[in-house]
Amino acid sequence: MEYCIGKSIKFSGKLGSNEAVKVEIPDLFARQISTCSFTAALSLAAGEPIVANNTQFTLDSTWATLGTTAKAGVLREWSVEIKTGNHPNFSAGNTGKFFYNHSEGRIESLWTLVFEGNATADAIWDDFRAQTERALRISVAGAQIGSGATHSLIIDGFGTFEEVIPLSQEADGNNLHAAIFHTYSDAEAAPHSIGVQVTTDVNAL
């Protein structure tokens, strides 16, 4: 499939399951399917999983203070879907059956979070009710605790909680809160909305 572009990319992790962080491209488009031959003799580099149990979560008031206020003992499960805004363009007299190029629309992200039902989650409920703007960071180190300098993932976002549902579910008798966080520009002179950083020492995948 040539000229293949993702409309979105989704990162997710569930703590307590000893599983790796997942990366998906749930929606993409391409120009056409072309007949081709398989490329032979490719080798896959040895990878190191980014384990969701190593997740760290911070919540701050502004992008300038992003990542400074750690919130331990609250985040249980998370997913972040980033909408790239990429879409195909069609018009008469260009390439017939195919789109002739693509454009980029609004970039935004939607965070789905599951919190332990404690005082921190209650404060997030208050943020939702007041529509208080927040800057969130989810960071995950590599397979071994402390190996984040070699392999890590950091996702940042600025926006508000669109919904918080207290006592939405339970796990092993623990009450859990569900939340949805939607990002947008912080309206600064140099605006911020979404940030993703990937660190690795593997350059052949």
N, C-alpha and C positions, 0 to 999 in steps of 0.2 A: 504494500500500500504506500504509494508515493505521496509526497507533500502532506505528511501526517502530523497533525498538531493536536495537542490536548486542550480541551475546553476547561478542564479543571484538574487539580491534583489533590489527593486526600492523604493525610497522615493520621494514624490512629494508634492508640496503645491502651492496654488494660493491665493494671497493676495487680499482682497476686497470682497471675497465671503463668509466670515464667516464660512469657512469649516475647518475640521480637516486635519492635515497632513495625507497623505495616505501611506500605506506600502503594497507593492505587491511582490509576488514571481512569475514573469511571465513565468519562465521556470524551470522545475524540472524533475528529473528522479527517478524511483523506480524499485526494482527488480521484483516484481510481485504483483498482486492483490490477497489477501487471504480472504477467507470467515471467518467472525468473528461475535461476538455478541456485541451489543451496551453496553457500560458501563452506568449503571443507577446511579441516585442520584448525579450527578455532579452539583456543584453550580458555577456560574460565578462571579468573584469579580467585584465590581463596579469600572469602569474605569474613567479616566479623559482625555478628548481629548486634544491633542496638537494642538492648533489653529494656522493655517498658518499665520494669521494676525500678530502674535507675532514674525515673522521671523526677525533676524538680519543678516547682510551680511558684511563680511570683506574681504579685498584684500590686500595682502602683498607680498613682494619680496622673502622671504625665509620662510622655515618651522620654523626657530628659532624665527621669528617675527610674526608667524601666530596668527591671531585674534586680532591684535593691531590696525589696521587701519580700522575703521568702515566706510562704504559707505552707507549713508542714502539717501533716496529718489530716489533710482535707481532700485532695484530688485522688479519686479512685480509678477513673476511666476518662479518656478524652479522644476526640477526633477533631481535626481541623481540615476543612475543605476550602481550598483557595480557587476562586473563580478567576481564570486568567483573562477573560474578556475576548479571547480569540474567536473569530467567526469567519466563515467563507463569504466571499463577495461574488455575486453573479450579476451580469448585465448583458444586454443584447449586443451582438456584434463582436464579442471578445473571443472566447474559447469554446463556443458551442455547448457541449454537454457538461463541461467542467467549469468550476469556479476559476476566475482568472487571477485572484490574489486573496489575501486575507487582511483583516483589520483587527485592531485591539480596542475593545470597549472598556467599560469600567472594571477595575480590578478590586475584588473584595473577598472576604473570607467569612465563613460561618463556623463557629466553634461549638461543639456539643460536649458538655462536661457533666460528669457525675461526681458529686461531693459527698463526703461523710457528713451526716447531719449533726454538726457541732456548731460552736459559737462563730467560727469563721464562715461557715455556710450561711448562718443566720445574718451575718453582716453583708454577705453578697446578696441575700434576699432584700435587705434594706437598700443596697445600691440599685437593684432592679426597680424597686418601687419609686425611688427618687430619680431614676435615670441618670445616675452619676457616671461620668465618663471614667474609664479605667484603662490602664496599659497592662496587658497580660503577657507573661512569658512562660513557655513550656520548654524545658531543656532536658535532654536525655544523653547520658554518657554512654560509652561503649559497653562491651560485653562484661568487663570487669569494673567494679566500683573503683573510681579514680583513674580510669583509662580515657576519660573524656578529652584529654589533650590530643589523643590519637584519633578517636572516632567519636563524633557527637553530632547532635541535631539540636538546633535552637529555632523556635518559632515565636515570633512576636506579633502582637496585634493591639490596636487602639480602637476603642468603641464603647458600646454599652451592652448590658445584658438585656436581650429581647424578652427573655422569659426565664423565670426560676420557679420550679415546682417543688415546694418543701414536702418531705415525706412521700416522694413519688414512688419509691420502692424500698426494699430491704434486702440485706445480704447477711446471712448468718445471725439474724436478730438485730443488725445495725440498721438504723434509719438512714436513708440516702436522699439527697436532693438532686434533681436534674436541672440543668441550666443550658441556655443557648445564648451565645455571645456573638454579636455582629460587629464587624470592623468598618470604619470609615476614617476619613482624613481628620487629623487633629487641628487642622486650620492654622498651623504655624507658618511662618515665612518659608521655611523649608518643611513642607508637610510630610507627615508620617502616617502610615496606616497598617502595613503588613511588612514583616521582615522574616526571611528564612536564611539560616546559616548552616552549612554542612561542613564538618571538618573530618578529614581522613588522610591517612598516609598511603592509600592505595591509589595509584594513578592508571591502572590497567584493569578495566572491568569489561 
